Structures are given as structure tokens and as C-alpha cells.
Amino acid sequence: MLKVALGQFAVSRVWEENAQVCVDLMERARAGGAGLLVLPEGILARDITDPQIVLKAAQPLDGPFITRLLEASRGSDLATMMCVHVPTGDGRVWNTLVTLQDGRILSQYRKLHLYDAFTMKESTNVTPGTEIPPLLDIAGLRVGLMTCYDVRFPELARRLALDGADLLVLPAAWVRGPLKEMHWEVLVTARALENTCYVAATGECGERNIGCSMVVDPLGVVTARAGEAPALVFADIDPERLAHARKVLPVLANRRFSSPELA
């Protein structure tokens, strides 16, 4: 059994403030018995009046923000995941999902699908990743990584499920708009149900984004949920529930179509 914590907060434009919020959430998640903490996307800095904030605030993975969180993670088995903007070296950035544990960076995943939709164009400043992330082992469970807009592309979640994922993790900064909260809930639930995986999705809850962090189990049941305000919520990732779902609903075994990319 893995207890996962979702740490939802409103990101400020000052990285030091955001780092302290993250450290506080890490301490609270540990105190609550969590083995995994999922934080939102874009947590270095946010300013909705400044479209260049991702470039101005970007830091390398050996910069002061991640270094501060690595220091806070030492001596603990808690794995912490979040997304930060990392300079590419050519004036752009990668939107990078980073996993930290006990003073080490366990993984980094560069967001594949950039949010060029509705009124936004993420690709103006962000370079897309090119690789499907390998699964991580967290407390004996296999964890697949996605970021925000990735959830709209079922082929990525399916590939991770076919690779053996038990849990899909999704840091996000889901932008408000007509029906957008419904989009979020439907998509997160669909990725869990169609792949018989748990999904742990954490949203930023600032003035532009909806929050609404949630954990959905492999039969589509929401087992933890936050509203629009800062919150820390917990849920259990239960291997027995996972095995039961895949026994009664064997969609991965019953599928009839595949592609070379998913094979």
C-alpha cells in the first residue's frame, strides 16, 4: 500500500517563496505517512501579467530551487514530484517533471505535448520533449509520468499502462475557462478507467488555474479531491484494488488494436 499526497498551492512570482511552500508540504506529507508527494506544474514562478515569466524564472536542475528541495528531502523515503522550467541553452526552456528522493534526482521527464490550445501557446517559449519516460519504482509500485496537457492524449497513458504502470502521476496547471473543470475531471477519470490504473493529478490553484487536484482509482472512483484553494490531500494506492479492477475489467488484455509506437 502506497499513500500518496497531493500538494496543491498558488504559485507566486518569487521562487524562494515557492520553495518554502514545497518544503512545508514535504514535511506535512511525511508527517501524514505519505510515500509520494505530487506537486503542481510550473512551480518555480507564476505571473499571469508577464508572458515571459517562464524564461525569466527558469533554473537548471542544479540551481538553487531544486537544491533547496533536495536538501529538504535528505534522510527520507518520501518521493516528491513537480514540474519546473529548465533552460535549454538556446534561450528556451523545457517543462520538466522532476522526481526527488533522499537528496537525489530520481528522474526527469520533458513534457511531450505543449499546450497550444484555446488562448495559450506554450510552444512560444518551451521546447517539447522527445522521449516517453521510463516507469519509476516507488514503494514497489510502477509509476508512469505525464504532465498537464498530456492527459488529453490517451496514447501516452496507454503506452505507460502497457509498459506496466500501476499509477499515473500528473502535475498540472489547468487553465480556467468554460467547461474546463469538467474537461479535467472527465479526462483524469478516463485515463484511470480505460487503463485500469490509478491516476494522481495535482493542479495549481492560483488566480488563473482551477486547482481541483484528485486521485482516481482503476475503476474510476475518485478517492481524494481538493477544491479551488491550497490543500494537502491523501489517498491510498492499493495493489489489491488494482488487481481486482484488472480481473473484473481486463481492458488491457481484451484490446484488439495496437500500433508500432505502443507495441
ZIZIKA-V983405 format. One record per pair of residues at least 4 apart in sequence whose ideal C-beta (glycine too) atoms are under 8 Angstrom apart, sorted by the first residue. I is the first residue (numbers start at 1). GAP is how many residues later the second one is. If there is no record, write none. Layout:
BEGIN
i/gap
I/GAP
I/GAP
END
This chain:
BEGIN
i/gap
1/235
1/236
1/237
1/238
2/33
2/34
2/136
2/137
2/138
2/139
2/165
2/234
2/235
3/29
3/30
3/31
3/32
3/33
3/231
3/232
3/233
3/234
4/30
4/31
4/32
4/33
4/34
4/163
4/196
4/211
4/230
4/231
4/232
4/233
5/20
5/23
5/24
5/27
5/29
5/31
5/32
5/33
5/227
5/228
5/229
6/31
6/32
6/194
6/195
6/196
6/207
6/208
6/209
6/218
6/220
6/225
6/226
6/227
6/228
6/229
7/15
7/18
7/21
7/22
7/30
7/31
7/32
7/33
7/195
7/225
8/32
8/194
8/195
8/196
8/197
8/203
8/205
8/218
8/222
8/223
8/224
8/225
9/12
9/16
9/30
9/31
9/195
9/196
9/221
10/194
10/195
10/196
10/197
10/220
11/7
11/29
11/31
11/32
11/33
11/34
11/35
11/162
11/193
11/195
12/5
12/6
12/33
12/34
13/32
13/33
13/34
13/37
13/40
13/44
14/4
14/31
15/4
15/29
15/30
15/42
15/44
15/49
15/50
16/4
17/4
18/4
18/25
18/26
18/27
18/47
19/4
19/45
19/46
19/49
19/50
20/4
21/4
22/4
22/17
22/21
22/47
22/50
22/58
22/60
23/4
23/45
23/46
23/49
24/4
25/4
25/12
25/14
25/207
26/4
26/11
26/43
26/46
26/47
26/50
26/52
26/54
27/4
27/45
28/4
28/204
29/5
29/8
29/49
29/51
29/203
30/4
30/46
30/48
32/200
32/202
33/201
34/44
34/200
35/42
35/43
35/44
35/103
35/104
36/42
36/43
36/44
36/45
36/102
36/103
36/107
36/133
36/164
37/41
37/42
37/43
37/44
38/43
38/44
38/131
38/132
38/133
38/162
38/163
38/164
38/175
39/4
39/41
39/42
39/43
39/132
39/163
40/42
40/43
40/131
40/132
40/133
40/162
40/163
40/164
40/165
40/169
41/41
41/42
41/54
41/56
41/106
41/107
41/130
41/131
41/132
41/163
42/4
42/12
42/41
42/42
42/43
42/53
42/131
42/162
43/39
43/40
43/41
43/161
44/13
44/14
44/15
44/21
44/40
44/41
45/8
45/11
45/12
46/7
46/127
46/158
46/160
46/162
47/6
48/158
48/159
48/160
50/6
51/73
51/74
52/4
52/73
53/4
54/4
54/31
54/39
54/71
54/72
55/30
55/36
55/37
55/38
55/70
57/28
58/26
58/27
58/28
58/29
58/35
59/4
59/5
59/6
59/7
59/25
59/26
59/27
59/28
60/26
60/27
61/5
61/23
61/25
61/35
61/37
61/44
61/47
62/4
62/5
63/4
64/4
65/4
65/19
66/4
66/18
66/32
66/34
66/39
67/4
68/4
69/4
69/11
69/13
69/31
70/4
70/30
70/33
70/34
70/35
71/32
73/5
73/7
73/27
73/28
73/29
73/30
74/28
74/29
75/27
75/28
76/25
76/26
77/24
77/25
77/62
78/23
79/20
79/21
79/22
79/27
79/57
79/59
80/19
80/20
80/21
81/16
81/17
81/18
81/19
81/64
81/88
81/90
82/15
82/16
82/89
83/12
83/13
83/14
83/15
83/28
83/64
83/65
83/88
84/12
84/14
85/8
85/9
85/10
85/11
85/41
86/7
86/8
86/10
87/5
87/6
88/4
88/5
88/6
88/39
92/33
92/34
92/35
93/32
93/33
93/34
94/16
94/17
94/32
94/33
94/35
95/15
95/16
95/19
95/27
95/31
95/52
96/12
96/13
96/14
96/15
97/10
97/11
97/12
97/13
97/14
97/36
97/48
97/50
97/72
97/74
98/7
98/9
98/10
99/6
99/7
99/8
99/9
99/37
99/46
100/4
100/5
100/6
101/5
106/30
107/26
107/27
107/29
107/38
109/20
109/22
109/24
109/36
109/38
110/17
110/18
110/19
110/20
110/21
111/15
111/17
111/18
111/36
111/37
111/38
111/39
112/16
112/17
112/18
112/20
112/38
112/41
112/44
113/15
113/36
113/37
113/39
113/40
113/43
114/8
114/9
114/12
114/14
114/35
115/5
115/6
115/7
115/33
115/34
115/60
116/4
116/5
116/6
116/7
117/32
118/57
118/59
120/55
122/4
122/27
123/5
132/24
132/27
132/28
133/11
133/12
133/27
134/29
135/7
135/8
135/9
135/25
135/28
135/29
135/30
136/6
136/7
136/9
137/4
137/5
137/6
138/5
138/29
140/99
141/25
141/26
141/96
141/98
142/21
142/22
142/23
142/24
142/25
143/22
143/23
143/24
143/25
143/26
144/13
144/16
144/17
144/19
144/21
144/23
144/24
144/25
144/53
145/15
145/23
145/24
146/4
146/5
146/10
146/11
146/14
146/22
146/23
146/24
147/23
147/24
147/25
148/22
148/23
148/24
148/25
148/26
149/4
150/6
150/7
150/20
151/6
151/19
151/21
151/36
151/37
151/40
151/50
152/35
153/4
154/4
154/36
154/37
154/40
155/4
155/104
155/106
155/107
156/4
157/4
157/11
157/34
157/37
157/38
157/40
158/4
158/36
158/37
158/104
159/4
159/102
159/103
160/5
160/8
160/35
160/37
161/4
161/7
161/34
161/35
161/36
161/91
162/90
162/100
165/30
165/32
166/31
166/32
166/71
166/73
166/76
167/30
167/31
167/32
167/33
167/70
168/23
168/24
168/27
168/29
168/30
168/31
168/32
169/30
169/31
169/32
170/18
170/29
170/30
170/31
170/32
171/30
171/31
172/12
172/29
172/30
172/31
172/32
173/30
173/31
173/33
173/35
173/36
174/6
174/10
174/29
174/30
174/35
174/36
174/38
175/5
175/33
175/34
175/35
176/4
176/5
176/32
176/33
176/34
179/4
180/4
180/30
181/4
181/29
181/31
182/4
183/4
184/4
184/17
184/19
184/26
184/28
185/4
185/27
185/29
186/4
187/4
188/4
188/11
188/13
188/26
188/28
189/4
189/10
189/27
189/31
189/33
190/4
191/4
191/6
191/8
192/4
192/5
192/6
192/7
192/24
192/25
192/26
192/28
193/23
193/25
193/26
193/27
194/57
195/23
195/56
195/57
196/22
196/23
196/46
196/49
196/50
196/53
196/54
196/55
196/56
197/21
197/45
198/17
198/18
198/19
198/20
198/39
198/44
199/16
199/17
200/15
200/35
200/37
201/12
201/13
201/14
201/15
202/11
203/6
203/7
203/8
203/9
203/10
203/23
204/5
204/7
205/4
205/5
205/6
205/7
205/21
205/23
205/24
205/25
205/26
210/18
211/15
211/16
211/17
211/18
211/20
212/13
212/14
212/15
212/16
213/11
213/12
213/13
213/18
213/20
214/8
214/10
214/11
214/12
215/7
215/8
215/9
215/10
215/18
215/20
215/22
216/4
216/5
216/6
216/7
217/4
217/5
217/6
217/21
217/24
217/28
218/23
218/24
218/27
218/28
218/31
219/22
219/26
219/30
223/12
223/13
224/9
224/10
224/11
225/8
226/5
226/7
227/4
237/5
238/4
239/4
240/4
241/4
242/4
243/4
244/4
245/4
246/4
246/6
250/4
251/4
258/4
258/5
259/4
END
